[in-house]
Amino acid sequence: MQINSAQVFSDNWVIYQKIIEHNYMHHAELAELTSKIFAGFHKPLHILDIGCGDAEALLPVLKKSVIADYTGYDLSAPVLQLAEANLKNAKIDHVLRQGDMLELILQEEKLFDIIHTSFAIHHLHDDDKKELLQACSKRLVIGGTMIYTDTFRSPSIDRETYIQNYFSFINSDWALLSEIERQPIFDHVSEYDFPSTKDETIEWLQNNGLKLVNSYEPDPFHLLLELRLQ
């Protein structure tokens, strides 16, 4: 399932860039908050970026920080080629790994100061989410931070209702996308999105020693969680 998801995402990368350009998923505000979190560290940082894409969204933050090394995971080989060029041009020491995020984190041997993930984990079913979050906690240094940005659903609704509500949100708020451009997004969400609720996600994280430090919820669908390993 996830390989097909990556192919869909690669094929529609230009549409995703348009979403970022018009800030429909609050990437600007999320980047500003992420930058502040990075600035709280006063040492060279070891970074893991799960679902890194082309690394473009995080790149301004990385450029303002002292990065010891950056590791990026993504399913899409073509998108990782873009990440390779972006990180090389920014002169950031990096390793990029193509594959399933859960398999990669379970194979990971490094420890990281920051694990960053943005709009990726909601593609997993809940049992896989729990396993991935447990693995993330084992790959953080004590006092390390996880920045977990994703889509979440209200506990009062099921997945199908969430999807219909999200479609309504896109139709009403993403005005500069044409109907043709919206259709692949609808297809992707219908097929690959399995959002958990905020409260159950925080519970899973806390069960693995991660304490909630801060959260930012710009609308009913999108949420950033800042967590620290105790």
FIPAKOL-64128 format. One record per residue: residue number from 1; x negated, y, z negated of N, C-alpha, C, O in turn. Coordinates in nm, 3 decimals. Each point is the difference from the previous one (the first is absolute). Example, Ala and Ser with C-alpha at 12.3 -4.5 7.8 and 13.67 -1.06 7.14 Angstrom:
// FIPAKOL-64128
R     i        nX        nY        nZ       caX       caY       caZ        cX        cY        cZ        oX        oY        oZ
R     1    -1.319    -0.569    -0.780     0.089     0.119     0.000    -0.090     0.120     0.000    -0.104    -0.002    -0.066
R     2     0.139     0.107     0.138    -0.082     0.119    -0.006     0.077     0.109    -0.073    -0.051     0.111    -0.017
END
This chain:
// FIPAKOL-64128
R     i        nX        nY        nZ       caX       caY       caZ        cX        cY        cZ        oX        oY        oZ
R     1    -0.083    -0.121     0.000     0.083     0.121     0.000    -0.086     0.125     0.000     0.029     0.095     0.073
R     2    -0.136    -0.094    -0.156    -0.077     0.122    -0.013    -0.081     0.033     0.125    -0.023     0.117     0.030
R     3    -0.020    -0.221     0.044    -0.073     0.027     0.124     0.092     0.070     0.099    -0.042     0.095     0.066
R     4     0.167    -0.139    -0.056     0.096     0.067     0.087     0.024     0.143    -0.045     0.011     0.091     0.082
R     5    -0.004    -0.070    -0.213     0.016     0.133    -0.056    -0.114     0.090     0.042     0.021     0.116     0.038
R     6    -0.143    -0.168    -0.043    -0.117     0.080     0.039     0.005     0.037     0.147    -0.037     0.111     0.038
R     7     0.084    -0.204     0.046     0.009     0.028     0.143     0.101     0.111     0.027    -0.026     0.090     0.079
R     8     0.141    -0.098    -0.145     0.102     0.105     0.014    -0.058     0.134    -0.040     0.019     0.101     0.068
R     9    -0.092    -0.100    -0.180    -0.056     0.124    -0.050    -0.104     0.057     0.097    -0.003     0.121     0.024
R    10    -0.082    -0.209     0.032    -0.101     0.047     0.096     0.065     0.059     0.124    -0.042     0.104     0.049
R    11     0.144    -0.172     0.000     0.067     0.045     0.122     0.065     0.137    -0.018     0.018     0.073     0.098
R    12     0.017    -0.039    -0.220     0.072     0.125    -0.025    -0.081     0.098    -0.084     0.056     0.082    -0.073
R    13    -0.188    -0.092     0.084    -0.088     0.085    -0.082     0.022     0.148     0.029    -0.009     0.082    -0.092
R    14     0.036    -0.045     0.215     0.022     0.141     0.035     0.123     0.055    -0.072     0.001     0.115    -0.044
R    15     0.102    -0.197     0.032     0.121     0.042    -0.072    -0.033     0.023    -0.147     0.045     0.098    -0.060
R    16    -0.124    -0.187     0.002    -0.038     0.015    -0.140    -0.079     0.129    -0.021     0.019     0.070    -0.100
R    17    -0.107    -0.037     0.192    -0.076     0.124    -0.010     0.092     0.121     0.005    -0.026     0.101    -0.066
R    18     0.133    -0.110     0.142     0.098     0.109     0.007     0.074     0.014    -0.134     0.030     0.111    -0.042
R    19    -0.001    -0.222    -0.022     0.062     0.003    -0.133    -0.091     0.072    -0.099     0.047     0.081    -0.081
R    20    -0.176    -0.110     0.087    -0.096     0.066    -0.088    -0.008     0.149     0.033     0.000     0.084    -0.090
R    21    -0.007    -0.052     0.217    -0.012     0.139     0.044     0.116     0.085    -0.054    -0.022     0.114    -0.042
R    22     0.142    -0.168     0.043     0.117     0.075    -0.045     0.032    -0.024    -0.148     0.100     0.048    -0.052
R    23    -0.187    -0.123    -0.015     0.008    -0.019    -0.145     0.132    -0.063    -0.045     0.050     0.031    -0.108
R    24     0.004    -0.119     0.190     0.129    -0.061    -0.031    -0.007    -0.094    -0.121     0.101    -0.022    -0.068
R    25    -0.220    -0.035     0.042    -0.017    -0.089    -0.115    -0.088     0.064    -0.107    -0.056    -0.068    -0.086
R    26     0.045     0.202     0.092    -0.068     0.079    -0.103    -0.150    -0.030    -0.010    -0.058     0.004    -0.109
R    27    -0.004    -0.036     0.222    -0.142    -0.029    -0.003    -0.083     0.118    -0.050    -0.102    -0.020    -0.066
R    28     0.144     0.143     0.095    -0.077     0.118    -0.042    -0.005     0.010    -0.152    -0.107     0.018    -0.059
R    29     0.224    -0.029    -0.006     0.004     0.009    -0.145    -0.070    -0.119    -0.065    -0.068     0.014    -0.102
R    30     0.085    -0.132     0.162    -0.065    -0.120    -0.054    -0.152     0.011     0.009    -0.071    -0.042    -0.091
R    31     0.021     0.099     0.201    -0.144     0.019     0.016    -0.054     0.099    -0.102    -0.109    -0.018    -0.053
R    32     0.186     0.124     0.026    -0.045     0.099    -0.098    -0.011    -0.063    -0.140    -0.096     0.025    -0.072
R    33     0.195    -0.105     0.035    -0.004    -0.065    -0.130    -0.112    -0.103    -0.006    -0.069    -0.012    -0.101
R    34     0.051    -0.063     0.209    -0.108    -0.099     0.006    -0.136     0.068    -0.014    -0.089    -0.052    -0.067
R    35     0.074     0.168     0.130    -0.125     0.074    -0.010    -0.030     0.040    -0.145    -0.115    -0.006    -0.044
R    36     0.218     0.047    -0.029    -0.018     0.038    -0.140    -0.042    -0.120    -0.084    -0.081     0.014    -0.092
R    37     0.136    -0.132     0.123    -0.038    -0.120    -0.074    -0.146    -0.033     0.026    -0.075    -0.030    -0.093
R    38     0.033     0.035     0.219    -0.140    -0.025     0.034    -0.092     0.098    -0.072    -0.108    -0.037    -0.046
R    39     0.151     0.163     0.038    -0.084     0.104    -0.061    -0.021    -0.023    -0.148    -0.091     0.058    -0.059
R    40     0.173    -0.141    -0.003    -0.017    -0.030    -0.142    -0.117    -0.092    -0.029    -0.038    -0.017    -0.116
R    41    -0.019    -0.042     0.220    -0.118    -0.086    -0.017    -0.125     0.083     0.028    -0.003     0.080     0.093
R    42    -0.099    -0.102    -0.172    -0.124     0.078     0.014    -0.118    -0.094     0.021    -0.101     0.006    -0.071
R    43     0.115    -0.092     0.169    -0.106    -0.093     0.037     0.028    -0.047     0.142     0.111     0.016     0.049
R    44    -0.210    -0.074     0.018     0.026    -0.059     0.131     0.103    -0.113    -0.011    -0.010    -0.085    -0.089
R    45     0.108     0.085     0.178     0.115    -0.087    -0.013    -0.005    -0.120     0.095    -0.036     0.012     0.117
R    46     0.073    -0.126    -0.171     0.021    -0.120     0.079     0.151    -0.011     0.023     0.077    -0.012    -0.094
R    47    -0.036     0.016     0.222     0.141     0.013     0.037     0.047    -0.123     0.077    -0.068    -0.049     0.089
R    48     0.186     0.000    -0.126     0.071    -0.099     0.082     0.129     0.063     0.048     0.077     0.054    -0.080
R    49    -0.053    -0.061     0.211     0.121     0.056     0.061     0.077    -0.115     0.066    -0.041    -0.052     0.103
R    50     0.153     0.014    -0.165     0.079    -0.113     0.048     0.106     0.051     0.098     0.085     0.081    -0.036
R    51    -0.091    -0.130     0.159     0.087     0.053     0.105    -0.052     0.133     0.049     0.074     0.098     0.009
R    52    -0.203    -0.094     0.022    -0.069     0.127     0.025     0.039     0.066     0.130    -0.018     0.121     0.015
R    53     0.072    -0.198     0.082     0.029     0.059     0.130    -0.126     0.055     0.064    -0.105    -0.065    -0.003
R    54     0.114     0.183     0.060    -0.117     0.061     0.065    -0.084     0.082    -0.098    -0.096     0.066     0.040
R    55     0.132    -0.069    -0.170    -0.069     0.072    -0.108     0.016     0.151     0.009    -0.055     0.073    -0.081
R    56     0.131    -0.026     0.179     0.014     0.143     0.023     0.068     0.071    -0.116    -0.040     0.110    -0.036
R    57     0.141    -0.172    -0.024     0.075     0.065    -0.107    -0.087     0.024    -0.123     0.013     0.103    -0.066
R    58    -0.100    -0.198     0.035    -0.085     0.012    -0.119    -0.130     0.072     0.028    -0.070     0.040    -0.093
R    59     0.036    -0.022     0.219    -0.132     0.054     0.037    -0.029     0.138    -0.061    -0.111     0.020    -0.049
R    60     0.206     0.076     0.049    -0.030     0.129    -0.063    -0.036    -0.012    -0.148    -0.083     0.075    -0.051
R    61     0.147    -0.169    -0.017    -0.030    -0.024    -0.141    -0.140    -0.059    -0.014    -0.077     0.041    -0.086
R    62     0.045    -0.138     0.170    -0.131    -0.063    -0.005    -0.111     0.102     0.026    -0.105    -0.005    -0.064
R    63     0.129     0.096     0.159    -0.103     0.099     0.035    -0.029     0.096    -0.114    -0.111     0.053    -0.010
R    64     0.209    -0.031    -0.077    -0.019     0.092    -0.113    -0.058    -0.070    -0.122    -0.032     0.065    -0.100
R    65     0.017    -0.197     0.106    -0.046    -0.079    -0.114    -0.138    -0.058     0.030    -0.046    -0.002     0.115
R    66    -0.020    -0.045    -0.220    -0.126    -0.071     0.018     0.034    -0.149     0.004     0.039    -0.059    -0.100
R    67    -0.054    -0.001     0.218     0.041    -0.138     0.022    -0.124    -0.090     0.007    -0.086     0.018     0.087
R    68     0.078    -0.112    -0.179    -0.108    -0.098     0.006     0.024    -0.096     0.116    -0.090    -0.025     0.080
R    69     0.213    -0.027    -0.071     0.038    -0.084     0.113     0.152    -0.012     0.005     0.070     0.017    -0.100
R    70    -0.023    -0.047     0.219     0.143    -0.009     0.028     0.028    -0.133     0.067    -0.066    -0.036     0.097
R    71     0.164    -0.037    -0.150     0.045    -0.125     0.060     0.145     0.018     0.043     0.084     0.043    -0.079
R    72    -0.054    -0.077     0.205     0.136     0.013     0.051     0.054    -0.131     0.052    -0.070    -0.074     0.070
R    73     0.195     0.044    -0.106     0.069    -0.118     0.052     0.113     0.046     0.093     0.069     0.097    -0.029
R    74    -0.051    -0.168     0.139     0.119     0.020     0.082     0.020    -0.122     0.090    -0.096    -0.069     0.035
R    75     0.220     0.044     0.001     0.032    -0.111     0.090    -0.034     0.029     0.145    -0.027    -0.092     0.077
R    76     0.028     0.219    -0.040    -0.009     0.037     0.141    -0.144     0.026     0.043    -0.062     0.096    -0.046
R    77     0.010    -0.179     0.134    -0.136     0.020     0.052    -0.013     0.131     0.079    -0.100     0.070    -0.018
R    78     0.196    -0.035     0.105    -0.015     0.128     0.073    -0.003     0.121    -0.093    -0.076     0.094     0.024
R    79     0.157    -0.095    -0.128     0.000     0.111    -0.094    -0.132     0.006    -0.076    -0.051     0.109    -0.028
R    80    -0.005    -0.224    -0.006    -0.130    -0.002    -0.069    -0.112     0.053     0.088    -0.099     0.053    -0.051
R    81     0.113    -0.065     0.181    -0.099     0.060     0.090     0.002     0.152    -0.013    -0.105     0.065     0.005
R    82     0.225    -0.008    -0.021     0.010     0.144    -0.023    -0.061     0.037    -0.135    -0.069     0.101    -0.012
R    83     0.094    -0.184    -0.090    -0.058     0.025    -0.132    -0.152    -0.004     0.005    -0.067     0.084    -0.061
R    84     0.013    -0.180     0.134    -0.145    -0.011     0.014    -0.060     0.130     0.055    -0.099     0.050    -0.053
R    85     0.160     0.004     0.157    -0.050     0.124     0.060     0.014     0.117    -0.098    -0.092     0.081    -0.013
R    86     0.206    -0.071    -0.055     0.023     0.110    -0.093    -0.100    -0.002    -0.115    -0.056     0.104    -0.036
R    87     0.034    -0.221    -0.022    -0.090    -0.011    -0.115    -0.146     0.018     0.041    -0.080     0.057    -0.074
R    88     0.047    -0.106     0.191    -0.137     0.017     0.051    -0.029     0.147     0.025    -0.107     0.049    -0.034
R    89     0.202     0.022     0.093    -0.019     0.142     0.026    -0.012     0.080    -0.129    -0.071     0.100    -0.005
R    90     0.141    -0.144    -0.100    -0.006     0.067    -0.129    -0.121    -0.042    -0.083    -0.022     0.051    -0.110
R    91    -0.057    -0.147     0.165    -0.122    -0.048    -0.067     0.032    -0.061    -0.138    -0.071     0.024    -0.098
R    92     0.178    -0.102     0.093     0.040    -0.069    -0.123    -0.038    -0.146     0.013     0.041    -0.068     0.094
R    93    -0.120     0.019    -0.190    -0.037    -0.141    -0.002     0.126    -0.084    -0.017     0.076     0.021    -0.094
R    94    -0.055    -0.116     0.184     0.129    -0.069    -0.002    -0.009    -0.144     0.049    -0.091    -0.038     0.073
R    95     0.190    -0.039    -0.117     0.024    -0.136     0.049     0.148    -0.008     0.031     0.083     0.036    -0.084
R    96    -0.047    -0.084     0.203     0.139    -0.015     0.040     0.029    -0.147     0.023    -0.077    -0.071     0.064
R    97     0.190     0.026    -0.119     0.036    -0.142     0.010     0.139    -0.012     0.059     0.095     0.064    -0.047
R    98    -0.083    -0.146     0.149     0.127    -0.020     0.068     0.063    -0.131    -0.049    -0.063    -0.105     0.003
R    99     0.190     0.116    -0.048     0.069    -0.120    -0.045     0.111     0.031    -0.098     0.035     0.116    -0.022
R   100     0.020    -0.221    -0.035     0.108     0.008    -0.097    -0.052     0.062    -0.130    -0.101    -0.045    -0.055
R   101     0.170     0.147     0.006    -0.050     0.073    -0.119    -0.012    -0.090    -0.122    -0.095     0.013    -0.077
R   102     0.189    -0.105     0.059    -0.005    -0.088    -0.116    -0.119    -0.096     0.010    -0.073    -0.019    -0.097
R   103     0.055    -0.041     0.213    -0.114    -0.089     0.019    -0.132     0.073    -0.022    -0.092    -0.054    -0.062
R   104     0.083     0.177     0.113    -0.125     0.076    -0.011    -0.032     0.037    -0.144    -0.115    -0.010    -0.042
R   105     0.216     0.055    -0.034    -0.027     0.040    -0.138    -0.037    -0.122    -0.085    -0.079     0.011    -0.094
R   106     0.136    -0.127     0.125    -0.033    -0.122    -0.074    -0.142    -0.046     0.030    -0.063    -0.068    -0.081
R   107     0.011     0.105     0.199    -0.138    -0.034     0.038    -0.101     0.105    -0.045    -0.121    -0.024     0.003
R   108     0.169     0.140    -0.045    -0.088     0.114    -0.029    -0.089    -0.029    -0.121     0.044    -0.059    -0.099
R   109    -0.171     0.101     0.109    -0.095    -0.020    -0.110    -0.045     0.131    -0.063    -0.052     0.000    -0.111
R   110     0.073     0.113     0.179    -0.042     0.129    -0.054     0.094     0.047    -0.111     0.114    -0.046    -0.010
R   111    -0.165     0.137    -0.072     0.082     0.076    -0.093     0.008     0.144     0.050    -0.094     0.052     0.060
R   112     0.209     0.012    -0.086     0.024     0.133     0.055     0.041     0.098    -0.110     0.061    -0.038    -0.100
R   113    -0.098     0.165     0.121     0.045     0.107    -0.089     0.143     0.041     0.032     0.078     0.032    -0.090
R   114    -0.043    -0.033     0.219     0.135     0.036     0.044     0.048    -0.102     0.102    -0.070    -0.029     0.097
R   115     0.189    -0.024    -0.119     0.071    -0.076     0.102     0.116     0.086     0.046     0.086     0.039    -0.078
R   116    -0.086    -0.011     0.208     0.102     0.086     0.060     0.082    -0.083     0.098    -0.056    -0.076     0.079
R   117     0.187     0.090    -0.084     0.085    -0.065     0.097     0.118     0.090     0.031     0.063     0.055    -0.090
R   118    -0.033    -0.040     0.218     0.104     0.093     0.042     0.092    -0.066     0.103    -0.044    -0.032     0.111
R   119     0.170     0.012    -0.148     0.103    -0.053     0.089    -0.040    -0.133     0.063     0.013    -0.018     0.121
R   120    -0.063    -0.073    -0.203    -0.042    -0.132     0.050     0.062    -0.115    -0.078     0.046    -0.097     0.059
R   121    -0.043     0.107    -0.192     0.036    -0.115    -0.083     0.148    -0.037     0.013     0.037    -0.114    -0.028
R   122     0.047     0.209     0.068     0.142    -0.032     0.015     0.028    -0.100     0.111     0.113    -0.047     0.013
R   123    -0.214     0.014     0.067     0.017    -0.103     0.102    -0.005    -0.141    -0.059     0.037    -0.096     0.067
R   124    -0.081     0.084    -0.191    -0.009    -0.130    -0.066     0.129    -0.032    -0.075     0.071     0.089    -0.046
R   125    -0.042    -0.219     0.036     0.107    -0.044    -0.089    -0.049     0.010    -0.145    -0.121     0.009    -0.025
R   126     0.214    -0.012    -0.069    -0.033     0.033    -0.138    -0.107    -0.091    -0.061    -0.088     0.048    -0.070
R   127     0.094    -0.179     0.096    -0.100    -0.090    -0.058    -0.140     0.035     0.050    -0.096    -0.005    -0.076
R   128     0.086     0.041     0.204    -0.130     0.040     0.054    -0.043     0.135    -0.054    -0.119     0.023    -0.023
R   129     0.214     0.068     0.002    -0.034     0.129    -0.063    -0.063    -0.023    -0.136    -0.105     0.057    -0.032
R   130     0.170    -0.142    -0.049    -0.050    -0.026    -0.135    -0.141    -0.056     0.004    -0.087     0.040    -0.078
R   131     0.063    -0.134     0.170    -0.133    -0.060     0.011    -0.103     0.103     0.045    -0.112     0.002    -0.051
R   132     0.150     0.083     0.145    -0.093     0.103     0.047    -0.033     0.099    -0.112    -0.116     0.036    -0.017
R   133     0.216     0.007    -0.057    -0.024     0.098    -0.107    -0.086    -0.060    -0.111    -0.084     0.069    -0.058
R   134     0.104    -0.196     0.030    -0.086    -0.068    -0.098    -0.144    -0.002     0.051    -0.094     0.024    -0.077
R   135     0.077    -0.054     0.206    -0.134    -0.002     0.058    -0.063     0.139    -0.001    -0.121     0.013    -0.024
R   136     0.200     0.091     0.049    -0.052     0.137    -0.005    -0.054     0.033    -0.138    -0.106     0.062    -0.012
R   137     0.176    -0.103    -0.091    -0.044     0.030    -0.137    -0.135    -0.064    -0.029    -0.079     0.053    -0.078
R   138     0.053    -0.167     0.141    -0.127    -0.069    -0.022    -0.114     0.061     0.080    -0.117    -0.028    -0.028
R   139     0.149     0.112     0.125    -0.103     0.061     0.084    -0.027     0.145    -0.037    -0.079     0.067     0.067
R   140     0.144    -0.018    -0.172    -0.027     0.135    -0.052    -0.099    -0.006    -0.116     0.003    -0.093    -0.080
R   141    -0.090     0.193     0.073    -0.083     0.016    -0.119     0.090     0.047    -0.115     0.107     0.057     0.024
R   142    -0.149    -0.080    -0.147     0.074     0.052    -0.115     0.003     0.153     0.011    -0.103     0.063     0.019
R   143     0.221    -0.005    -0.032     0.016     0.143     0.018     0.023     0.040     0.144     0.018     0.118     0.031
R   144    -0.019    -0.218     0.059     0.024     0.027     0.141     0.146     0.033     0.027     0.087    -0.027    -0.083
R   145    -0.062     0.084     0.198     0.133     0.051     0.036     0.055    -0.071     0.121    -0.071    -0.029     0.096
R   146     0.201     0.001    -0.102     0.073    -0.046     0.119     0.097     0.109     0.041     0.078     0.048    -0.082
R   147    -0.083    -0.009     0.209     0.093     0.096     0.057     0.091    -0.078     0.095    -0.042    -0.045     0.106
R   148     0.167     0.031    -0.148     0.094    -0.090     0.066     0.116     0.084     0.054     0.090     0.040    -0.074
R   149    -0.095    -0.013     0.204     0.106     0.076     0.068     0.078    -0.093     0.089    -0.057    -0.078     0.076
R   150     0.190     0.085    -0.086     0.079    -0.093     0.079     0.146     0.043     0.003     0.039     0.101    -0.059
R   151     0.041    -0.181     0.130     0.145     0.016    -0.002     0.057    -0.092    -0.106    -0.046    -0.113    -0.017
R   152     0.148     0.162    -0.054     0.064    -0.077    -0.106     0.151     0.016     0.014     0.048     0.098     0.058
R   153     0.026    -0.194    -0.111     0.145     0.009     0.003     0.056     0.017    -0.141    -0.064    -0.037    -0.098
R   154     0.182     0.093     0.090     0.069     0.015    -0.127     0.041    -0.137    -0.052     0.035    -0.087     0.079
R   155    -0.039     0.066    -0.211     0.042    -0.130    -0.055     0.147    -0.030     0.021     0.043    -0.114    -0.014
R   156     0.034     0.215     0.049     0.144    -0.020     0.016     0.040    -0.047     0.139     0.118    -0.025     0.025
R   157    -0.216     0.012     0.066     0.033    -0.041     0.137    -0.086    -0.117     0.045    -0.111    -0.019    -0.050
R   158     0.163    -0.059     0.144    -0.076    -0.110     0.055    -0.079     0.047     0.121     0.007     0.116     0.040
R   159    -0.083    -0.209     0.019    -0.087     0.036     0.113     0.080     0.053     0.119    -0.039     0.099     0.061
R   160     0.149    -0.164    -0.028     0.077     0.042     0.116     0.055     0.142    -0.017     0.001     0.078     0.095
R   161     0.044    -0.046    -0.215     0.050     0.136    -0.025    -0.114     0.100     0.006     0.016     0.109     0.053
R   162    -0.131    -0.148    -0.107    -0.119     0.087     0.009    -0.032     0.032     0.146    -0.026     0.115     0.035
R   163     0.027    -0.218     0.049    -0.034     0.020     0.142     0.098     0.096     0.066    -0.042     0.090     0.073
R   164     0.170    -0.107    -0.098     0.099     0.090     0.058    -0.018     0.143    -0.051     0.015     0.096     0.076
R   165    -0.046    -0.082    -0.205    -0.024     0.133    -0.056    -0.125     0.064     0.059    -0.004     0.121     0.024
R   166    -0.096    -0.204     0.000    -0.124     0.054     0.058     0.023     0.043     0.144    -0.053     0.102     0.044
R   167     0.133    -0.178     0.029     0.034     0.039     0.137     0.072     0.135     0.000    -0.027     0.086     0.084
R   168     0.119    -0.067    -0.177     0.073     0.126    -0.010    -0.095     0.115    -0.031     0.014     0.110     0.053
R   169    -0.111    -0.136    -0.140    -0.102     0.099    -0.036    -0.081     0.040     0.123    -0.024     0.119     0.023
R   170    -0.018    -0.216     0.057    -0.077     0.028     0.121     0.084     0.082     0.099    -0.048     0.099     0.055
R   171     0.171    -0.140    -0.036     0.086     0.069     0.097     0.028     0.145    -0.041     0.015     0.086     0.086
R   172    -0.008    -0.061    -0.214     0.034     0.135    -0.045    -0.122     0.090    -0.017     0.009     0.121     0.020
R   173    -0.124    -0.179    -0.057    -0.117     0.080    -0.037    -0.113     0.000     0.102    -0.082     0.092     0.001
R   174     0.075    -0.193     0.084    -0.112    -0.010     0.093     0.043     0.054     0.137    -0.001    -0.072     0.100
R   175     0.038     0.196    -0.099     0.070     0.060     0.115    -0.086     0.007     0.126     0.054    -0.003     0.111
R   176    -0.185     0.012    -0.125    -0.086     0.018     0.117    -0.044    -0.131     0.064    -0.080     0.000     0.094
R   177     0.132    -0.111    -0.144    -0.020    -0.127     0.068     0.122    -0.028     0.088     0.114     0.014    -0.044
R   178    -0.138    -0.054     0.165     0.109    -0.032     0.090     0.065    -0.132    -0.041    -0.055    -0.074    -0.081
R   179     0.171     0.047     0.138     0.068    -0.127    -0.027    -0.086    -0.118     0.045    -0.003    -0.104    -0.066
R   180    -0.068     0.121     0.176    -0.089    -0.106     0.049    -0.114    -0.023    -0.097    -0.040    -0.115    -0.023
R   181    -0.013     0.222    -0.035    -0.110    -0.013    -0.096     0.047    -0.060    -0.133    -0.076    -0.069    -0.067
R   182     0.200     0.095     0.030     0.051    -0.053    -0.126     0.026    -0.150     0.006    -0.013    -0.069    -0.101
R   183     0.048     0.018     0.218     0.041    -0.140     0.010    -0.108    -0.099    -0.047     0.032    -0.093    -0.074
R   184    -0.159     0.110     0.115    -0.103    -0.093    -0.051    -0.015     0.007    -0.153    -0.033    -0.100    -0.064
R   185     0.056     0.218     0.007    -0.006     0.013    -0.145     0.114    -0.080    -0.064    -0.022    -0.073    -0.096
R   186     0.141     0.086     0.150     0.114    -0.077    -0.050    -0.030    -0.150     0.010     0.028    -0.076    -0.093
R   187    -0.083     0.034     0.205    -0.031    -0.142     0.020    -0.103    -0.048    -0.103     0.013    -0.108    -0.058
R   188    -0.115     0.191     0.037    -0.105    -0.035    -0.095     0.055    -0.012    -0.142    -0.026    -0.098    -0.069
R   189     0.101     0.197     0.026     0.057    -0.001    -0.136     0.091    -0.121    -0.019    -0.006    -0.067    -0.103
R   190     0.091     0.040     0.201     0.093    -0.113    -0.009    -0.072    -0.133    -0.015     0.045    -0.089    -0.073
R   191    -0.156     0.076     0.143    -0.069    -0.129     0.006    -0.101    -0.020    -0.114    -0.016    -0.111    -0.050
R   192    -0.051     0.218     0.010    -0.120    -0.016    -0.082     0.003     0.068    -0.136    -0.092    -0.021    -0.079
R   193     0.191     0.102     0.047     0.001     0.073    -0.127     0.075    -0.076    -0.108     0.116    -0.037     0.017
R   194    -0.185     0.014    -0.130     0.059    -0.070    -0.114    -0.033     0.078    -0.127    -0.075    -0.048    -0.085
R   195     0.130     0.169     0.071    -0.038     0.085    -0.113     0.050    -0.056    -0.132     0.112    -0.049    -0.010
R   196    -0.196     0.058    -0.091     0.041    -0.033    -0.136     0.049     0.129    -0.067    -0.002     0.107     0.060
R   197     0.045    -0.119    -0.185     0.043     0.119    -0.073    -0.119     0.058    -0.075    -0.098    -0.069    -0.027
R   198     0.108     0.196    -0.006    -0.106     0.067    -0.075    -0.025    -0.068    -0.134    -0.114    -0.027    -0.035
R   199     0.221    -0.001    -0.039    -0.017    -0.052    -0.136    -0.062    -0.139    -0.001    -0.087    -0.028    -0.082
R   200     0.131    -0.060     0.173    -0.056    -0.134     0.000    -0.146     0.003     0.046    -0.082    -0.079    -0.047
R   201     0.050     0.170     0.139    -0.138     0.012     0.047    -0.091     0.048    -0.114    -0.109    -0.054    -0.019
R   202     0.154     0.153    -0.055    -0.080     0.049    -0.113    -0.017    -0.110    -0.104    -0.107    -0.013    -0.061
R   203     0.210    -0.067     0.039    -0.010    -0.112    -0.094    -0.106    -0.100     0.045    -0.081    -0.046    -0.081
R   204     0.082     0.012     0.211    -0.102    -0.093     0.052    -0.139     0.056    -0.022    -0.091    -0.072    -0.040
R   205     0.073     0.202     0.065    -0.131     0.063    -0.016    -0.043     0.002    -0.146    -0.115    -0.032    -0.032
R   206     0.205     0.068    -0.056    -0.032     0.004    -0.142    -0.034    -0.138    -0.054    -0.083    -0.012    -0.090
R   207     0.147    -0.091     0.142    -0.030    -0.137    -0.041    -0.143    -0.041     0.035    -0.052    -0.097    -0.054
R   208    -0.010     0.172     0.144    -0.138    -0.026     0.040    -0.097     0.105    -0.052    -0.110     0.016     0.054
R   209     0.150     0.054    -0.158    -0.091     0.092    -0.068    -0.011     0.137     0.060    -0.087     0.078    -0.038
R   210     0.175    -0.045     0.133    -0.003     0.131     0.064     0.103     0.091    -0.066     0.119    -0.031    -0.002
R   211    -0.165     0.143    -0.051     0.086     0.095    -0.069     0.042     0.112     0.095    -0.084     0.057     0.070
R   212     0.212    -0.025    -0.068     0.050     0.110     0.083    -0.048     0.133    -0.058     0.027     0.031    -0.115
R   213    -0.097     0.045     0.198    -0.053     0.130    -0.041     0.087     0.113     0.053     0.026     0.098    -0.070
R   214     0.019    -0.113     0.195     0.077     0.107     0.064     0.081    -0.061     0.114    -0.036    -0.105     0.053
R   215     0.145     0.172    -0.016     0.076    -0.042     0.117     0.053     0.124     0.070     0.021     0.105    -0.061
R   216    -0.002    -0.120     0.191     0.051     0.109     0.082     0.104    -0.058     0.095    -0.030    -0.090     0.078
R   217     0.153     0.143    -0.085     0.112    -0.054     0.075     0.065     0.113     0.080     0.092     0.066    -0.049
R   218    -0.140    -0.042     0.172     0.050     0.116     0.077     0.141    -0.016     0.055     0.064     0.099     0.035
R   219    -0.016    -0.223    -0.027     0.136    -0.025     0.046     0.043    -0.138    -0.052    -0.081    -0.066    -0.065
R   220     0.203     0.021     0.089     0.045    -0.127    -0.058    -0.068    -0.125     0.055     0.025    -0.110    -0.050
R   221    -0.109     0.123     0.152    -0.057    -0.117     0.065    -0.150    -0.016    -0.022    -0.050    -0.112    -0.002
R   222    -0.022     0.221    -0.015    -0.146    -0.002    -0.002    -0.052     0.036    -0.138     0.055     0.087    -0.068
R   223    -0.164    -0.154     0.029    -0.049     0.015    -0.137    -0.150    -0.027    -0.004    -0.049    -0.094     0.062
R   224    -0.023     0.178    -0.137    -0.141    -0.025    -0.031    -0.012    -0.032    -0.148     0.051     0.073    -0.085
R   225    -0.119    -0.183     0.055    -0.030    -0.039    -0.137    -0.151     0.010    -0.021    -0.077    -0.055     0.079
R   226     0.035     0.123    -0.184    -0.139     0.004    -0.041    -0.015    -0.086    -0.125     0.065     0.025    -0.101
R   227    -0.151    -0.125     0.110    -0.016    -0.095    -0.110    -0.147    -0.015    -0.037    -0.088     0.016     0.085
R   228     0.063    -0.048    -0.210    -0.138    -0.016    -0.046    -0.014    -0.133    -0.072     0.085    -0.038    -0.081
R   229    -0.195    -0.033     0.110    -0.025    -0.127    -0.065    -0.055     0.024    -0.140    -0.101     0.069    -0.017
R   230     0.167    -0.126    -0.081    -0.039     0.019    -0.139    -0.113    -0.096    -0.038    -0.047     0.002    -0.114
END
